[in-house]
Amino acid sequence: MAGERVKLVVQNRSVLGSAEARRLRRQGLVPGVLYGRDEPVAITIPERALRTALTSKGGLNAVLDVVVEGGKAHSSVLKEYQQDPVRGVITHVDLQEVRLDQPIHATVPVSLVGEAAGTKEGGVLSQVTVELNVEALPMDVPEHIDVDVSAIGIGDSLRLEAVAAPEGVTFLDDADETVIATVTLPTRVEEPEEPVEGEAAGEAAAEEAAAEGEADAGSGGDGEPGTAEG
């Protein structure tokens, strides 16, 4: 279970716009928005503090006690974030204030555990679903869902219906249709057959003769190219 609350001190952001956002990032601050039960509040968060909060035990689903300008704490969760594709740092973050006594919807990563029986026979294990949609109280949202694949044989599929939800968690995906993992036979690559030495020589001679024939036809026969008479 997540069960993790992390204090996150933020500042109000009065100046908006892309130029201001770039300036804040150069100072090690992440621009963001706190969506609450009232009006959204533009904020800035120290990048190091945000990274620490989102790499805690609760991960991306940790409950954040967001304190704005020394005010009261707002129990919040990560709603959405943007990331630099090259450096990997978070460039913008949206936080959503929540009530701890009301369930929320969240996306939780799937972690495969165990060694599939089919892989011991030469099969290939493939993870089809990497995230699951769940409903739970904010403090009950798990960091990840562990799925045991040890019973999967070659040709078998493990569906969500065979996975037990953690206590206090409800799966929102279709239990019958959602395939978590499969084990298949390895793909065989057919190697092209090498022609024997005599066949290779014969094919080369035939190709050369054909090329000479095309060259002769293009030059107008055995003689030199002629000129058109007027």
MARTIMI-968359 format. One record per residue (C-alpha): residue in one letter; x, y, z. Coordinates in steps of 0.1 Angstrom, whole numbers, plus 2048, in hexadecimal, padded with zeros to 3 digits. Example, Ala and Ser with C-alpha at 12.3 -4.5 7.8 and 13.67 -1.06 7.14 Angstrom:
# MARTIMI-968359
<node residu="a" u="87B" v="7D3" w="84E"/>
<node residu="s" u="889" v="7F5" w="847"/>
This chain:
# MARTIMI-968359
<node residu="m" u="800" v="800" w="800"/>
<node residu="a" u="80A" v="824" w="7FB"/>
<node residu="g" u="802" v="82F" w="81E"/>
<node residu="e" u="81B" v="84C" w="81B"/>
<node residu="r" u="816" v="870" w="822"/>
<node residu="v" u="831" v="889" w="818"/>
<node residu="k" u="832" v="8AD" w="822"/>
<node residu="l" u="838" v="8C4" w="804"/>
<node residu="v" u="83D" v="8EA" w="809"/>
<node residu="v" u="835" v="8FF" w="7EB"/>
<node residu="q" u="832" v="924" w="7E2"/>
<node residu="n" u="818" v="938" w="7D0"/>
<node residu="r" u="81F" v="940" w="7AC"/>
<node residu="s" u="812" v="963" w="7A3"/>
<node residu="v" u="823" v="967" w="780"/>
<node residu="l" u="818" v="94E" w="766"/>
<node residu="g" u="824" v="947" w="742"/>
<node residu="s" u="83E" v="931" w="731"/>
<node residu="a" u="85A" v="94A" w="735"/>
<node residu="e" u="854" v="94C" w="75B"/>
<node residu="a" u="852" v="926" w="75C"/>
<node residu="r" u="874" v="922" w="74B"/>
<node residu="r" u="883" v="93B" w="763"/>
<node residu="l" u="876" v="927" w="781"/>
<node residu="r" u="884" v="907" w="773"/>
<node residu="r" u="8A6" v="917" w="770"/>
<node residu="q" u="8A4" v="91E" w="795"/>
<node residu="g" u="89C" v="8FA" w="79E"/>
<node residu="l" u="876" v="900" w="7A2"/>
<node residu="v" u="85A" v="8ED" w="792"/>
<node residu="p" u="83B" v="901" w="788"/>
<node residu="g" u="81A" v="8F0" w="790"/>
<node residu="v" u="7F5" v="8F3" w="799"/>
<node residu="l" u="7E3" v="8E7" w="7B8"/>
<node residu="y" u="7BF" v="8DE" w="7B0"/>
<node residu="g" u="7AA" v="8E0" w="7CF"/>
<node residu="r" u="786" v="8E0" w="7D9"/>
<node residu="d" u="787" v="906" w="7D2"/>
<node residu="e" u="79A" v="919" w="7B8"/>
<node residu="p" u="7BB" v="90B" w="7A8"/>
<node residu="v" u="7DA" v="919" w="7B7"/>
<node residu="a" u="7FA" v="91F" w="7A2"/>
<node residu="i" u="818" v="913" w="7B6"/>
<node residu="t" u="83D" v="90D" w="7B3"/>
<node residu="i" u="84F" v="8EF" w="7C3"/>
<node residu="p" u="874" v="8EA" w="7C9"/>
<node residu="e" u="87E" v="8CF" w="7B0"/>
<node residu="r" u="892" v="8BB" w="7CA"/>
<node residu="a" u="875" v="8BB" w="7E3"/>
<node residu="l" u="85D" v="8AF" w="7C8"/>
<node residu="r" u="874" v="894" w="7BD"/>
<node residu="t" u="879" v="888" w="7E1"/>
<node residu="a" u="853" v="887" w="7E6"/>
<node residu="l" u="84C" v="873" w="7C7"/>
<node residu="t" u="867" v="85A" w="7CD"/>
<node residu="s" u="85C" v="852" w="7F1"/>
<node residu="k" u="84C" v="831" w="7FA"/>
<node residu="g" u="82B" v="83C" w="7EB"/>
<node residu="g" u="83B" v="845" w="7CA"/>
<node residu="l" u="825" v="858" w="7B2"/>
<node residu="n" u="806" v="84F" w="7C6"/>
<node residu="a" u="813" v="85D" w="7E7"/>
<node residu="v" u="7FC" v="875" w="7FA"/>
<node residu="l" u="80C" v="897" w="7FB"/>
<node residu="d" u="805" v="8AF" w="818"/>
<node residu="v" u="809" v="8CF" w="803"/>
<node residu="v" u="810" v="8EE" w="818"/>
<node residu="v" u="80B" v="90F" w="805"/>
<node residu="e" u="81E" v="92E" w="812"/>
<node residu="g" u="81E" v="921" w="836"/>
<node residu="g" u="7F8" v="91A" w="836"/>
<node residu="k" u="7E6" v="8FB" w="83E"/>
<node residu="a" u="7EE" v="8D9" w="82E"/>
<node residu="h" u="7DA" v="8CD" w="811"/>
<node residu="s" u="7D8" v="8A8" w="80D"/>
<node residu="s" u="7DF" v="8A3" w="7E7"/>
<node residu="v" u="7EA" v="88A" w="7CE"/>
<node residu="l" u="7FD" v="88D" w="7AD"/>
<node residu="k" u="7E4" v="893" w="791"/>
<node residu="e" u="7FB" v="898" w="773"/>
<node residu="y" u="81E" v="8A1" w="76B"/>
<node residu="q" u="834" v="8AB" w="74E"/>
<node residu="q" u="858" v="89F" w="749"/>
<node residu="d" u="875" v="8AB" w="735"/>
<node residu="p" u="87A" v="890" w="71A"/>
<node residu="v" u="8A0" v="893" w="71B"/>
<node residu="r" u="8AA" v="89B" w="73F"/>
<node residu="g" u="88D" v="888" w="74F"/>
<node residu="v" u="885" v="8A4" w="768"/>
<node residu="i" u="862" v="8AE" w="770"/>
<node residu="t" u="859" v="8CF" w="75F"/>
<node residu="h" u="835" v="8D5" w="76B"/>
<node residu="v" u="81F" v="8C4" w="785"/>
<node residu="d" u="7FA" v="8C4" w="78C"/>
<node residu="l" u="7EF" v="8BA" w="7B0"/>
<node residu="q" u="7CB" v="8B1" w="7BA"/>
<node residu="e" u="7BF" v="8B7" w="7DD"/>
<node residu="v" u="7AC" v="899" w="7EB"/>
<node residu="r" u="798" v="88E" w="809"/>
<node residu="l" u="7A8" v="871" w="81B"/>
<node residu="d" u="786" v="862" w="823"/>
<node residu="q" u="77A" v="861" w="7FF"/>
<node residu="p" u="787" v="848" w="7E4"/>
<node residu="i" u="79A" v="855" w="7C6"/>
<node residu="h" u="7A3" v="846" w="7A4"/>
<node residu="a" u="7C8" v="83F" w="79E"/>
<node residu="t" u="7DF" v="82E" w="785"/>
<node residu="v" u="7F6" v="814" w="795"/>
<node residu="p" u="813" v="802" w="783"/>
<node residu="v" u="813" v="7DC" w="781"/>
<node residu="s" u="831" v="7C9" w="78D"/>
<node residu="l" u="836" v="7A4" w="782"/>
<node residu="v" u="844" v="78D" w="79D"/>
<node residu="g" u="850" v="769" w="79B"/>
<node residu="e" u="85D" v="755" w="77E"/>
<node residu="a" u="843" v="749" w="766"/>
<node residu="a" u="842" v="723" w="761"/>
<node residu="g" u="841" v="727" w="73C"/>
<node residu="t" u="862" v="739" w="73B"/>
<node residu="k" u="873" v="71B" w="74A"/>
<node residu="e" u="868" v="708" w="72B"/>
<node residu="g" u="876" v="722" w="713"/>
<node residu="g" u="858" v="739" w="711"/>
<node residu="v" u="859" v="75F" w="711"/>
<node residu="l" u="847" v="773" w="72C"/>
<node residu="s" u="837" v="793" w="71F"/>
<node residu="q" u="826" v="7AD" w="735"/>
<node residu="v" u="808" v="7BA" w="723"/>
<node residu="t" u="7FA" v="7D2" w="73E"/>
<node residu="v" u="812" v="7E9" w="750"/>
<node residu="e" u="7F9" v="7FF" w="763"/>
<node residu="l" u="7D7" v="7F9" w="773"/>
<node residu="n" u="7BB" v="811" w="77C"/>
<node residu="v" u="7B0" v="80E" w="7A0"/>
<node residu="e" u="799" v="81F" w="7B9"/>
<node residu="a" u="7A2" v="822" w="7DD"/>
<node residu="l" u="7A6" v="83A" w="7FA"/>
<node residu="p" u="7C4" v="851" w="7F5"/>
<node residu="m" u="7D8" v="840" w="810"/>
<node residu="d" u="7CF" v="81E" w="802"/>
<node residu="v" u="7DB" v="823" w="7DE"/>
<node residu="p" u="7F8" v="80A" w="7DA"/>
<node residu="e" u="819" v="814" w="7CC"/>
<node residu="h" u="817" v="7F6" w="7B4"/>
<node residu="i" u="803" v="7D7" w="7AE"/>
<node residu="d" u="817" v="7B6" w="7B1"/>
<node residu="v" u="80B" v="79B" w="79A"/>
<node residu="d" u="819" v="777" w="79E"/>
<node residu="v" u="820" v="767" w="77C"/>
<node residu="s" u="82F" v="747" w="788"/>
<node residu="a" u="811" v="731" w="77D"/>
<node residu="i" u="811" v="73D" w="759"/>
<node residu="g" u="81A" v="723" w="740"/>
<node residu="i" u="822" v="725" w="71B"/>
<node residu="g" u="803" v="730" w="708"/>
<node residu="d" u="7F3" v="73E" w="728"/>
<node residu="s" u="7E6" v="761" w="730"/>
<node residu="l" u="7E2" v="770" w="752"/>
<node residu="r" u="7C3" v="787" w="754"/>
<node residu="l" u="7B9" v="7A0" w="76E"/>
<node residu="e" u="79D" v="789" w="77A"/>
<node residu="a" u="7B8" v="772" w="789"/>
<node residu="v" u="7C9" v="78F" w="79D"/>
<node residu="a" u="7BD" v="796" w="7C0"/>
<node residu="a" u="7BA" v="7BB" w="7C7"/>
<node residu="p" u="7CB" v="7C8" w="7E7"/>
<node residu="e" u="7B5" v="7D0" w="804"/>
<node residu="g" u="7A1" v="7F0" w="7FF"/>
<node residu="v" u="7A9" v="7F1" w="7DA"/>
<node residu="t" u="790" v="7EC" w="7BD"/>
<node residu="f" u="79C" v="7E5" w="79A"/>
<node residu="l" u="78B" v="7FA" w="780"/>
<node residu="d" u="797" v="7E8" w="761"/>
<node residu="d" u="783" v="7CC" w="751"/>
<node residu="a" u="78D" v="7AD" w="763"/>
<node residu="d" u="785" v="795" w="746"/>
<node residu="e" u="795" v="7AA" w="72A"/>
<node residu="t" u="7B4" v="7B7" w="73B"/>
<node residu="v" u="7D2" v="7A1" w="734"/>
<node residu="i" u="7EE" v="7A6" w="74C"/>
<node residu="a" u="809" v="78E" w="73E"/>
<node residu="t" u="80D" v="772" w="725"/>
<node residu="v" u="827" v="757" w="71E"/>
<node residu="t" u="82D" v="74D" w="6FA"/>
<node residu="l" u="845" v="738" w="6E6"/>
<node residu="p" u="863" v="74A" w="6DA"/>
<node residu="t" u="862" v="757" w="6B6"/>
<node residu="r" u="876" v="742" w="69E"/>
<node residu="v" u="88A" v="754" w="684"/>
<node residu="e" u="88D" v="741" w="664"/>
<node residu="e" u="8B0" v="744" w="655"/>
<node residu="p" u="8B1" v="747" w="62F"/>
<node residu="e" u="8C0" v="729" w="61E"/>
<node residu="e" u="8E3" v="72E" w="60F"/>
<node residu="p" u="8E6" v="721" w="5EB"/>
<node residu="v" u="900" v="707" w="5E4"/>
<node residu="e" u="920" v="713" w="5D3"/>
<node residu="g" u="916" v="706" w="5B0"/>
<node residu="e" u="8F3" v="715" w="5B2"/>
<node residu="a" u="902" v="737" w="5BD"/>
<node residu="a" u="91A" v="737" w="59F"/>
<node residu="g" u="8FE" v="72E" w="587"/>
<node residu="e" u="8E7" v="749" w="595"/>
<node residu="a" u="903" v="763" w="592"/>
<node residu="a" u="90A" v="759" w="56D"/>
<node residu="a" u="8E5" v="75B" w="565"/>
<node residu="e" u="8E2" v="77E" w="574"/>
<node residu="e" u="901" v="78A" w="561"/>
<node residu="a" u="8F3" v="77D" w="540"/>
<node residu="a" u="8D2" v="78D" w="546"/>
<node residu="a" u="8E3" v="7AE" w="54D"/>
<node residu="e" u="8F8" v="7AC" w="52D"/>
<node residu="g" u="8D8" v="7A5" w="519"/>
<node residu="e" u="8C7" v="7C4" w="527"/>
<node residu="a" u="8E6" v="7D9" w="51E"/>
<node residu="d" u="8E6" v="7CC" w="4FA"/>
<node residu="a" u="8C1" v="7D3" w="4F6"/>
<node residu="g" u="8C5" v="7F6" w="502"/>
<node residu="s" u="8E2" v="7FE" w="4E9"/>
<node residu="g" u="8CE" v="7F3" w="4CB"/>
<node residu="g" u="8DF" v="7D2" w="4C2"/>
<node residu="d" u="903" v="7CA" w="4B8"/>
<node residu="g" u="90A" v="7EB" w="4A6"/>
<node residu="e" u="910" v="80D" w="4B2"/>
<node residu="p" u="8F4" v="824" w="4BC"/>
<node residu="g" u="8E5" v="833" w="49B"/>
<node residu="t" u="8D8" v="856" w="494"/>
<node residu="a" u="8B6" v="85E" w="487"/>
<node residu="e" u="8B4" v="867" w="462"/>
<node residu="g" u="8A0" v="885" w="459"/>
